């Protein structure tokens, strides 16, 4: 490869429904989620949506208990930003982020696709 690039013979690719985070990071994740939860619950209460705020707190606290105990919960993807340590509004990583040459080639071929006329369709 190019300078600074490393050849990789194998790579683990995890399904989109699974998140991998170090056990040590769960304290930070829980604190981040609870901070956001407090803000959102207060916002709902200010809007007079008391029941929604209570449900959100109950569901989120239940999820956090499961995350802290076993490292997974139903709907874990709702906490993906916190698990990955991303700031609000930062898009998640995707597979092409790890293969920039392939992404550039795909983008280039997509950009050039309008330069080629569509293939003729057979007449019936």
WOVENRA-V792687 format. One record per pair of residues at least 24 apart in sequence whose ideal C-beta (glycine too) atoms are under 7 Angstrom apart, sorted by the first residue. I is the first residue (numbers start at 0). GAP is how many residues later the second one is. D is the distance in whole Angstrom. If there is no record, write none. Layout:
# WOVENRA-V792687
I|GAP|D / I|GAP|D
This chain:
# WOVENRA-V792687
16|60|7 / 18|57|6 / 18|61|6 / 18|64|5 / 20|62|5 / 25|41|6 / 25|42|6 / 28|50|7 / 28|53|5 / 28|54|6 / 29|34|5 / 29|37|7 / 29|38|6 / 31|50|5 / 32|27|7 / 32|31|6 / 32|46|6 / 32|49|5
